């Protein structure tokens, strides 16, 4: 996943909280080093309210529990992309100037 971020433009990352190599919060921290402000949505089966609060305080865009309601996921994706659009527009403006 991180290799893709180093090679390609990505608008959004959706990750599980629990993974073999690193957890979703570690991945989030690494993503922010490579692409600060990148919206990240974390999915988890084992999440708690304190986990969700901690994640959002650190900058995770959304923290959803599994099984994920598809409408809630679609809404989180739409909201994240809408929020990040001004930043993307600003990067393009800077590149053009």
Phi and psi restraints in degrees (range 20) as a CNS / XPLOR table:
assign (resid 1 and name C) (resid 2 and name N)
       (resid 2 and name CA) (resid 2 and name C) 1.0 -67.3 20.0 2
assign (resid 2 and name N) (resid 2 and name CA)
       (resid 2 and name C) (resid 3 and name N) 1.0 -32.1 20.0 2
assign (resid 2 and name C) (resid 3 and name N)
       (resid 3 and name CA) (resid 3 and name C) 1.0 -62.8 20.0 2
assign (resid 3 and name N) (resid 3 and name CA)
       (resid 3 and name C) (resid 4 and name N) 1.0 -38.5 20.0 2
assign (resid 3 and name C) (resid 4 and name N)
       (resid 4 and name CA) (resid 4 and name C) 1.0 -62.6 20.0 2
assign (resid 4 and name N) (resid 4 and name CA)
       (resid 4 and name C) (resid 5 and name N) 1.0 -42.4 20.0 2
assign (resid 4 and name C) (resid 5 and name N)
       (resid 5 and name CA) (resid 5 and name C) 1.0 -63.6 20.0 2
assign (resid 5 and name N) (resid 5 and name CA)
       (resid 5 and name C) (resid 6 and name N) 1.0 -28.9 20.0 2
assign (resid 5 and name C) (resid 6 and name N)
       (resid 6 and name CA) (resid 6 and name C) 1.0 -77.3 20.0 2
assign (resid 6 and name N) (resid 6 and name CA)
       (resid 6 and name C) (resid 7 and name N) 1.0 -21.0 20.0 2
assign (resid 6 and name C) (resid 7 and name N)
       (resid 7 and name CA) (resid 7 and name C) 1.0 -105.8 20.0 2
assign (resid 7 and name N) (resid 7 and name CA)
       (resid 7 and name C) (resid 8 and name N) 1.0 -28.7 20.0 2
assign (resid 7 and name C) (resid 8 and name N)
       (resid 8 and name CA) (resid 8 and name C) 1.0 -129.8 20.0 2
assign (resid 8 and name N) (resid 8 and name CA)
       (resid 8 and name C) (resid 9 and name N) 1.0 157.6 20.0 2
assign (resid 8 and name C) (resid 9 and name N)
       (resid 9 and name CA) (resid 9 and name C) 1.0 -80.2 20.0 2
assign (resid 9 and name N) (resid 9 and name CA)
       (resid 9 and name C) (resid 10 and name N) 1.0 126.0 20.0 2
assign (resid 9 and name C) (resid 10 and name N)
       (resid 10 and name CA) (resid 10 and name C) 1.0 -125.4 20.0 2
assign (resid 10 and name N) (resid 10 and name CA)
       (resid 10 and name C) (resid 11 and name N) 1.0 137.5 20.0 2
assign (resid 10 and name C) (resid 11 and name N)
       (resid 11 and name CA) (resid 11 and name C) 1.0 -94.0 20.0 2
assign (resid 11 and name N) (resid 11 and name CA)
       (resid 11 and name C) (resid 12 and name N) 1.0 -21.3 20.0 2
assign (resid 11 and name C) (resid 12 and name N)
       (resid 12 and name CA) (resid 12 and name C) 1.0 -162.4 20.0 2
assign (resid 12 and name N) (resid 12 and name CA)
       (resid 12 and name C) (resid 13 and name N) 1.0 146.3 20.0 2
assign (resid 12 and name C) (resid 13 and name N)
       (resid 13 and name CA) (resid 13 and name C) 1.0 -123.4 20.0 2
assign (resid 13 and name N) (resid 13 and name CA)
       (resid 13 and name C) (resid 14 and name N) 1.0 133.2 20.0 2
assign (resid 13 and name C) (resid 14 and name N)
       (resid 14 and name CA) (resid 14 and name C) 1.0 -117.1 20.0 2
assign (resid 14 and name N) (resid 14 and name CA)
       (resid 14 and name C) (resid 15 and name N) 1.0 125.6 20.0 2
assign (resid 14 and name C) (resid 15 and name N)
       (resid 15 and name CA) (resid 15 and name C) 1.0 -137.5 20.0 2
assign (resid 15 and name N) (resid 15 and name CA)
       (resid 15 and name C) (resid 16 and name N) 1.0 153.1 20.0 2
assign (resid 15 and name C) (resid 16 and name N)
       (resid 16 and name CA) (resid 16 and name C) 1.0 -79.5 20.0 2
assign (resid 16 and name N) (resid 16 and name CA)
       (resid 16 and name C) (resid 17 and name N) 1.0 152.4 20.0 2
assign (resid 16 and name C) (resid 17 and name N)
       (resid 17 and name CA) (resid 17 and name C) 1.0 -71.9 20.0 2
assign (resid 17 and name N) (resid 17 and name CA)
       (resid 17 and name C) (resid 18 and name N) 1.0 -41.3 20.0 2
assign (resid 17 and name C) (resid 18 and name N)
       (resid 18 and name CA) (resid 18 and name C) 1.0 -104.8 20.0 2
assign (resid 18 and name N) (resid 18 and name CA)
       (resid 18 and name C) (resid 19 and name N) 1.0 119.7 20.0 2
assign (resid 18 and name C) (resid 19 and name N)
       (resid 19 and name CA) (resid 19 and name C) 1.0 -139.2 20.0 2
assign (resid 19 and name N) (resid 19 and name CA)
       (resid 19 and name C) (resid 20 and name N) 1.0 166.2 20.0 2
assign (resid 19 and name C) (resid 20 and name N)
       (resid 20 and name CA) (resid 20 and name C) 1.0 -69.2 20.0 2
assign (resid 20 and name N) (resid 20 and name CA)
       (resid 20 and name C) (resid 21 and name N) 1.0 -51.5 20.0 2
assign (resid 20 and name C) (resid 21 and name N)
       (resid 21 and name CA) (resid 21 and name C) 1.0 -73.3 20.0 2
assign (resid 21 and name N) (resid 21 and name CA)
       (resid 21 and name C) (resid 22 and name N) 1.0 -45.5 20.0 2
assign (resid 21 and name C) (resid 22 and name N)
       (resid 22 and name CA) (resid 22 and name C) 1.0 -154.7 20.0 2
assign (resid 22 and name N) (resid 22 and name CA)
       (resid 22 and name C) (resid 23 and name N) 1.0 159.7 20.0 2
assign (resid 22 and name C) (resid 23 and name N)
       (resid 23 and name CA) (resid 23 and name C) 1.0 -86.6 20.0 2
assign (resid 23 and name N) (resid 23 and name CA)
       (resid 23 and name C) (resid 24 and name N) 1.0 169.5 20.0 2
assign (resid 23 and name C) (resid 24 and name N)
       (resid 24 and name CA) (resid 24 and name C) 1.0 -60.3 20.0 2
assign (resid 24 and name N) (resid 24 and name CA)
       (resid 24 and name C) (resid 25 and name N) 1.0 -32.4 20.0 2
assign (resid 24 and name C) (resid 25 and name N)
       (resid 25 and name CA) (resid 25 and name C) 1.0 -72.7 20.0 2
assign (resid 25 and name N) (resid 25 and name CA)
       (resid 25 and name C) (resid 26 and name N) 1.0 -35.7 20.0 2
assign (resid 25 and name C) (resid 26 and name N)
       (resid 26 and name CA) (resid 26 and name C) 1.0 -65.4 20.0 2
assign (resid 26 and name N) (resid 26 and name CA)
       (resid 26 and name C) (resid 27 and name N) 1.0 -42.1 20.0 2
assign (resid 26 and name C) (resid 27 and name N)
       (resid 27 and name CA) (resid 27 and name C) 1.0 -60.7 20.0 2
assign (resid 27 and name N) (resid 27 and name CA)
       (resid 27 and name C) (resid 28 and name N) 1.0 -44.4 20.0 2
assign (resid 27 and name C) (resid 28 and name N)
       (resid 28 and name CA) (resid 28 and name C) 1.0 -55.9 20.0 2
assign (resid 28 and name N) (resid 28 and name CA)
       (resid 28 and name C) (resid 29 and name N) 1.0 -46.4 20.0 2
assign (resid 28 and name C) (resid 29 and name N)
       (resid 29 and name CA) (resid 29 and name C) 1.0 -61.2 20.0 2
assign (resid 29 and name N) (resid 29 and name CA)
       (resid 29 and name C) (resid 30 and name N) 1.0 -41.3 20.0 2
assign (resid 29 and name C) (resid 30 and name N)
       (resid 30 and name CA) (resid 30 and name C) 1.0 -67.3 20.0 2
assign (resid 30 and name N) (resid 30 and name CA)
       (resid 30 and name C) (resid 31 and name N) 1.0 -39.9 20.0 2
assign (resid 30 and name C) (resid 31 and name N)
       (resid 31 and name CA) (resid 31 and name C) 1.0 -60.7 20.0 2
assign (resid 31 and name N) (resid 31 and name CA)
       (resid 31 and name C) (resid 32 and name N) 1.0 -42.3 20.0 2
assign (resid 31 and name C) (resid 32 and name N)
       (resid 32 and name CA) (resid 32 and name C) 1.0 -66.4 20.0 2
assign (resid 32 and name N) (resid 32 and name CA)
       (resid 32 and name C) (resid 33 and name N) 1.0 -26.8 20.0 2
assign (resid 32 and name C) (resid 33 and name N)
       (resid 33 and name CA) (resid 33 and name C) 1.0 -69.4 20.0 2
assign (resid 33 and name N) (resid 33 and name CA)
       (resid 33 and name C) (resid 34 and name N) 1.0 -38.4 20.0 2
assign (resid 33 and name C) (resid 34 and name N)
       (resid 34 and name CA) (resid 34 and name C) 1.0 -82.9 20.0 2
assign (resid 34 and name N) (resid 34 and name CA)
       (resid 34 and name C) (resid 35 and name N) 1.0 -45.5 20.0 2
assign (resid 34 and name C) (resid 35 and name N)
       (resid 35 and name CA) (resid 35 and name C) 1.0 -136.2 20.0 2
assign (resid 35 and name N) (resid 35 and name CA)
       (resid 35 and name C) (resid 36 and name N) 1.0 82.1 20.0 2
assign (resid 35 and name C) (resid 36 and name N)
       (resid 36 and name CA) (resid 36 and name C) 1.0 -56.0 20.0 2
assign (resid 36 and name N) (resid 36 and name CA)
       (resid 36 and name C) (resid 37 and name N) 1.0 137.7 20.0 2
assign (resid 36 and name C) (resid 37 and name N)
       (resid 37 and name CA) (resid 37 and name C) 1.0 86.2 20.0 2
assign (resid 37 and name N) (resid 37 and name CA)
       (resid 37 and name C) (resid 38 and name N) 1.0 -3.4 20.0 2
assign (resid 37 and name C) (resid 38 and name N)
       (resid 38 and name CA) (resid 38 and name C) 1.0 -59.5 20.0 2
assign (resid 38 and name N) (resid 38 and name CA)
       (resid 38 and name C) (resid 39 and name N) 1.0 124.8 20.0 2
assign (resid 38 and name C) (resid 39 and name N)
       (resid 39 and name CA) (resid 39 and name C) 1.0 -69.6 20.0 2
assign (resid 39 and name N) (resid 39 and name CA)
       (resid 39 and name C) (resid 40 and name N) 1.0 133.1 20.0 2
assign (resid 39 and name C) (resid 40 and name N)
       (resid 40 and name CA) (resid 40 and name C) 1.0 -127.4 20.0 2
assign (resid 40 and name N) (resid 40 and name CA)
       (resid 40 and name C) (resid 41 and name N) 1.0 130.6 20.0 2
assign (resid 40 and name C) (resid 41 and name N)
       (resid 41 and name CA) (resid 41 and name C) 1.0 -109.6 20.0 2
assign (resid 41 and name N) (resid 41 and name CA)
       (resid 41 and name C) (resid 42 and name N) 1.0 126.7 20.0 2
assign (resid 41 and name C) (resid 42 and name N)
       (resid 42 and name CA) (resid 42 and name C) 1.0 -104.6 20.0 2
assign (resid 42 and name N) (resid 42 and name CA)
       (resid 42 and name C) (resid 43 and name N) 1.0 132.9 20.0 2
assign (resid 42 and name C) (resid 43 and name N)
       (resid 43 and name CA) (resid 43 and name C) 1.0 -112.1 20.0 2
assign (resid 43 and name N) (resid 43 and name CA)
       (resid 43 and name C) (resid 44 and name N) 1.0 143.5 20.0 2
assign (resid 43 and name C) (resid 44 and name N)
       (resid 44 and name CA) (resid 44 and name C) 1.0 -155.8 20.0 2
assign (resid 44 and name N) (resid 44 and name CA)
       (resid 44 and name C) (resid 45 and name N) 1.0 150.3 20.0 2
assign (resid 44 and name C) (resid 45 and name N)
       (resid 45 and name CA) (resid 45 and name C) 1.0 -91.2 20.0 2
assign (resid 45 and name N) (resid 45 and name CA)
       (resid 45 and name C) (resid 46 and name N) 1.0 -27.7 20.0 2
assign (resid 45 and name C) (resid 46 and name N)
       (resid 46 and name CA) (resid 46 and name C) 1.0 -109.4 20.0 2
assign (resid 46 and name N) (resid 46 and name CA)
       (resid 46 and name C) (resid 47 and name N) 1.0 24.7 20.0 2
assign (resid 46 and name C) (resid 47 and name N)
       (resid 47 and name CA) (resid 47 and name C) 1.0 -76.3 20.0 2
assign (resid 47 and name N) (resid 47 and name CA)
       (resid 47 and name C) (resid 48 and name N) 1.0 155.1 20.0 2
assign (resid 47 and name C) (resid 48 and name N)
       (resid 48 and name CA) (resid 48 and name C) 1.0 -128.1 20.0 2
assign (resid 48 and name N) (resid 48 and name CA)
       (resid 48 and name C) (resid 49 and name N) 1.0 168.2 20.0 2
assign (resid 48 and name C) (resid 49 and name N)
       (resid 49 and name CA) (resid 49 and name C) 1.0 -60.6 20.0 2
assign (resid 49 and name N) (resid 49 and name CA)
       (resid 49 and name C) (resid 50 and name N) 1.0 -44.6 20.0 2
assign (resid 49 and name C) (resid 50 and name N)
       (resid 50 and name CA) (resid 50 and name C) 1.0 -59.9 20.0 2
assign (resid 50 and name N) (resid 50 and name CA)
       (resid 50 and name C) (resid 51 and name N) 1.0 -37.1 20.0 2
assign (resid 50 and name C) (resid 51 and name N)
       (resid 51 and name CA) (resid 51 and name C) 1.0 -61.8 20.0 2
assign (resid 51 and name N) (resid 51 and name CA)
       (resid 51 and name C) (resid 52 and name N) 1.0 -45.3 20.0 2
assign (resid 51 and name C) (resid 52 and name N)
       (resid 52 and name CA) (resid 52 and name C) 1.0 -64.2 20.0 2
assign (resid 52 and name N) (resid 52 and name CA)
       (resid 52 and name C) (resid 53 and name N) 1.0 -43.4 20.0 2
assign (resid 52 and name C) (resid 53 and name N)
       (resid 53 and name CA) (resid 53 and name C) 1.0 -63.1 20.0 2
assign (resid 53 and name N) (resid 53 and name CA)
       (resid 53 and name C) (resid 54 and name N) 1.0 -46.8 20.0 2
assign (resid 53 and name C) (resid 54 and name N)
       (resid 54 and name CA) (resid 54 and name C) 1.0 -61.1 20.0 2
assign (resid 54 and name N) (resid 54 and name CA)
       (resid 54 and name C) (resid 55 and name N) 1.0 -42.7 20.0 2
assign (resid 54 and name C) (resid 55 and name N)
       (resid 55 and name CA) (resid 55 and name C) 1.0 -63.1 20.0 2
assign (resid 55 and name N) (resid 55 and name CA)
       (resid 55 and name C) (resid 56 and name N) 1.0 -46.9 20.0 2
assign (resid 55 and name C) (resid 56 and name N)
       (resid 56 and name CA) (resid 56 and name C) 1.0 -69.9 20.0 2
assign (resid 56 and name N) (resid 56 and name CA)
       (resid 56 and name C) (resid 57 and name N) 1.0 -32.7 20.0 2
assign (resid 56 and name C) (resid 57 and name N)
       (resid 57 and name CA) (resid 57 and name C) 1.0 -65.6 20.0 2
assign (resid 57 and name N) (resid 57 and name CA)
       (resid 57 and name C) (resid 58 and name N) 1.0 -29.5 20.0 2
assign (resid 57 and name C) (resid 58 and name N)
       (resid 58 and name CA) (resid 58 and name C) 1.0 -82.4 20.0 2
assign (resid 58 and name N) (resid 58 and name CA)
       (resid 58 and name C) (resid 59 and name N) 1.0 -10.5 20.0 2
assign (resid 58 and name C) (resid 59 and name N)
       (resid 59 and name CA) (resid 59 and name C) 1.0 116.9 20.0 2
assign (resid 59 and name N) (resid 59 and name CA)
       (resid 59 and name C) (resid 60 and name N) 1.0 -0.4 20.0 2
assign (resid 59 and name C) (resid 60 and name N)
       (resid 60 and name CA) (resid 60 and name C) 1.0 -61.7 20.0 2
assign (resid 60 and name N) (resid 60 and name CA)
       (resid 60 and name C) (resid 61 and name N) 1.0 134.1 20.0 2
assign (resid 60 and name C) (resid 61 and name N)
       (resid 61 and name CA) (resid 61 and name C) 1.0 -67.3 20.0 2
assign (resid 61 and name N) (resid 61 and name CA)
       (resid 61 and name C) (resid 62 and name N) 1.0 -46.3 20.0 2
assign (resid 61 and name C) (resid 62 and name N)
       (resid 62 and name CA) (resid 62 and name C) 1.0 -149.6 20.0 2
assign (resid 62 and name N) (resid 62 and name CA)
       (resid 62 and name C) (resid 63 and name N) 1.0 148.4 20.0 2
assign (resid 62 and name C) (resid 63 and name N)
       (resid 63 and name CA) (resid 63 and name C) 1.0 -129.5 20.0 2
assign (resid 63 and name N) (resid 63 and name CA)
       (resid 63 and name C) (resid 64 and name N) 1.0 107.4 20.0 2
assign (resid 63 and name C) (resid 64 and name N)
       (resid 64 and name CA) (resid 64 and name C) 1.0 -115.9 20.0 2
assign (resid 64 and name N) (resid 64 and name CA)
       (resid 64 and name C) (resid 65 and name N) 1.0 142.1 20.0 2
assign (resid 64 and name C) (resid 65 and name N)
       (resid 65 and name CA) (resid 65 and name C) 1.0 -94.5 20.0 2
assign (resid 65 and name N) (resid 65 and name CA)
       (resid 65 and name C) (resid 66 and name N) 1.0 147.5 20.0 2
assign (resid 65 and name C) (resid 66 and name N)
       (resid 66 and name CA) (resid 66 and name C) 1.0 -90.5 20.0 2
assign (resid 66 and name N) (resid 66 and name CA)
       (resid 66 and name C) (resid 67 and name N) 1.0 150.6 20.0 2
assign (resid 66 and name C) (resid 67 and name N)
       (resid 67 and name CA) (resid 67 and name C) 1.0 -67.2 20.0 2
assign (resid 67 and name N) (resid 67 and name CA)
       (resid 67 and name C) (resid 68 and name N) 1.0 136.1 20.0 2
assign (resid 67 and name C) (resid 68 and name N)
       (resid 68 and name CA) (resid 68 and name C) 1.0 -82.0 20.0 2
assign (resid 68 and name N) (resid 68 and name CA)
       (resid 68 and name C) (resid 69 and name N) 1.0 130.3 20.0 2
assign (resid 68 and name C) (resid 69 and name N)
       (resid 69 and name CA) (resid 69 and name C) 1.0 -69.4 20.0 2
assign (resid 69 and name N) (resid 69 and name CA)
       (resid 69 and name C) (resid 70 and name N) 1.0 122.5 20.0 2
assign (resid 69 and name C) (resid 70 and name N)
       (resid 70 and name CA) (resid 70 and name C) 1.0 -60.4 20.0 2
assign (resid 70 and name N) (resid 70 and name CA)
       (resid 70 and name C) (resid 71 and name N) 1.0 -35.7 20.0 2
assign (resid 70 and name C) (resid 71 and name N)
       (resid 71 and name CA) (resid 71 and name C) 1.0 -65.4 20.0 2
assign (resid 71 and name N) (resid 71 and name CA)
       (resid 71 and name C) (resid 72 and name N) 1.0 -38.8 20.0 2
assign (resid 71 and name C) (resid 72 and name N)
       (resid 72 and name CA) (resid 72 and name C) 1.0 -65.9 20.0 2
assign (resid 72 and name N) (resid 72 and name CA)
       (resid 72 and name C) (resid 73 and name N) 1.0 -39.4 20.0 2
assign (resid 72 and name C) (resid 73 and name N)
       (resid 73 and name CA) (resid 73 and name C) 1.0 -65.9 20.0 2
assign (resid 73 and name N) (resid 73 and name CA)
       (resid 73 and name C) (resid 74 and name N) 1.0 -46.6 20.0 2
assign (resid 73 and name C) (resid 74 and name N)
       (resid 74 and name CA) (resid 74 and name C) 1.0 -59.1 20.0 2
assign (resid 74 and name N) (resid 74 and name CA)
       (resid 74 and name C) (resid 75 and name N) 1.0 -41.1 20.0 2
assign (resid 74 and name C) (resid 75 and name N)
       (resid 75 and name CA) (resid 75 and name C) 1.0 -65.5 20.0 2
assign (resid 75 and name N) (resid 75 and name CA)
       (resid 75 and name C) (resid 76 and name N) 1.0 -42.0 20.0 2
assign (resid 75 and name C) (resid 76 and name N)
       (resid 76 and name CA) (resid 76 and name C) 1.0 -62.3 20.0 2
assign (resid 76 and name N) (resid 76 and name CA)
       (resid 76 and name C) (resid 77 and name N) 1.0 -41.0 20.0 2
assign (resid 76 and name C) (resid 77 and name N)
       (resid 77 and name CA) (resid 77 and name C) 1.0 -63.3 20.0 2
assign (resid 77 and name N) (resid 77 and name CA)
       (resid 77 and name C) (resid 78 and name N) 1.0 -49.0 20.0 2
assign (resid 77 and name C) (resid 78 and name N)
       (resid 78 and name CA) (resid 78 and name C) 1.0 -57.8 20.0 2
assign (resid 78 and name N) (resid 78 and name CA)
       (resid 78 and name C) (resid 79 and name N) 1.0 -46.0 20.0 2
assign (resid 78 and name C) (resid 79 and name N)
       (resid 79 and name CA) (resid 79 and name C) 1.0 -63.7 20.0 2
assign (resid 79 and name N) (resid 79 and name CA)
       (resid 79 and name C) (resid 80 and name N) 1.0 -42.6 20.0 2
assign (resid 79 and name C) (resid 80 and name N)
       (resid 80 and name CA) (resid 80 and name C) 1.0 -64.1 20.0 2
assign (resid 80 and name N) (resid 80 and name CA)
       (resid 80 and name C) (resid 81 and name N) 1.0 -44.1 20.0 2
assign (resid 80 and name C) (resid 81 and name N)
       (resid 81 and name CA) (resid 81 and name C) 1.0 -67.7 20.0 2
assign (resid 81 and name N) (resid 81 and name CA)
       (resid 81 and name C) (resid 82 and name N) 1.0 -37.3 20.0 2
assign (resid 81 and name C) (resid 82 and name N)
       (resid 82 and name CA) (resid 82 and name C) 1.0 -65.3 20.0 2
assign (resid 82 and name N) (resid 82 and name CA)
       (resid 82 and name C) (resid 83 and name N) 1.0 -42.5 20.0 2
assign (resid 82 and name C) (resid 83 and name N)
       (resid 83 and name CA) (resid 83 and name C) 1.0 -66.8 20.0 2
assign (resid 83 and name N) (resid 83 and name CA)
       (resid 83 and name C) (resid 84 and name N) 1.0 -37.3 20.0 2
assign (resid 83 and name C) (resid 84 and name N)
       (resid 84 and name CA) (resid 84 and name C) 1.0 -82.2 20.0 2
assign (resid 84 and name N) (resid 84 and name CA)
       (resid 84 and name C) (resid 85 and name N) 1.0 -14.0 20.0 2
assign (resid 84 and name C) (resid 85 and name N)
       (resid 85 and name CA) (resid 85 and name C) 1.0 -57.5 20.0 2
assign (resid 85 and name N) (resid 85 and name CA)
       (resid 85 and name C) (resid 86 and name N) 1.0 -45.1 20.0 2
assign (resid 85 and name C) (resid 86 and name N)
       (resid 86 and name CA) (resid 86 and name C) 1.0 -60.0 20.0 2
assign (resid 86 and name N) (resid 86 and name CA)
       (resid 86 and name C) (resid 87 and name N) 1.0 -37.5 20.0 2
assign (resid 86 and name C) (resid 87 and name N)
       (resid 87 and name CA) (resid 87 and name C) 1.0 -65.9 20.0 2
assign (resid 87 and name N) (resid 87 and name CA)
       (resid 87 and name C) (resid 88 and name N) 1.0 -41.0 20.0 2
assign (resid 87 and name C) (resid 88 and name N)
       (resid 88 and name CA) (resid 88 and name C) 1.0 -63.5 20.0 2
assign (resid 88 and name N) (resid 88 and name CA)
       (resid 88 and name C) (resid 89 and name N) 1.0 -44.9 20.0 2
assign (resid 88 and name C) (resid 89 and name N)
       (resid 89 and name CA) (resid 89 and name C) 1.0 -59.1 20.0 2
assign (resid 89 and name N) (resid 89 and name CA)
       (resid 89 and name C) (resid 90 and name N) 1.0 -41.2 20.0 2
assign (resid 89 and name C) (resid 90 and name N)
       (resid 90 and name CA) (resid 90 and name C) 1.0 -65.1 20.0 2
assign (resid 90 and name N) (resid 90 and name CA)
       (resid 90 and name C) (resid 91 and name N) 1.0 -40.6 20.0 2
assign (resid 90 and name C) (resid 91 and name N)
       (resid 91 and name CA) (resid 91 and name C) 1.0 -61.9 20.0 2
assign (resid 91 and name N) (resid 91 and name CA)
       (resid 91 and name C) (resid 92 and name N) 1.0 -40.7 20.0 2
assign (resid 91 and name C) (resid 92 and name N)
       (resid 92 and name CA) (resid 92 and name C) 1.0 -65.3 20.0 2
assign (resid 92 and name N) (resid 92 and name CA)
       (resid 92 and name C) (resid 93 and name N) 1.0 -41.5 20.0 2
assign (resid 92 and name C) (resid 93 and name N)
       (resid 93 and name CA) (resid 93 and name C) 1.0 -60.8 20.0 2
assign (resid 93 and name N) (resid 93 and name CA)
       (resid 93 and name C) (resid 94 and name N) 1.0 -43.2 20.0 2
assign (resid 93 and name C) (resid 94 and name N)
       (resid 94 and name CA) (resid 94 and name C) 1.0 -64.1 20.0 2
assign (resid 94 and name N) (resid 94 and name CA)
       (resid 94 and name C) (resid 95 and name N) 1.0 -38.4 20.0 2
assign (resid 94 and name C) (resid 95 and name N)
       (resid 95 and name CA) (resid 95 and name C) 1.0 -67.8 20.0 2
assign (resid 95 and name N) (resid 95 and name CA)
       (resid 95 and name C) (resid 96 and name N) 1.0 -34.3 20.0 2
assign (resid 95 and name C) (resid 96 and name N)
       (resid 96 and name CA) (resid 96 and name C) 1.0 -75.2 20.0 2
assign (resid 96 and name N) (resid 96 and name CA)
       (resid 96 and name C) (resid 97 and name N) 1.0 -38.3 20.0 2
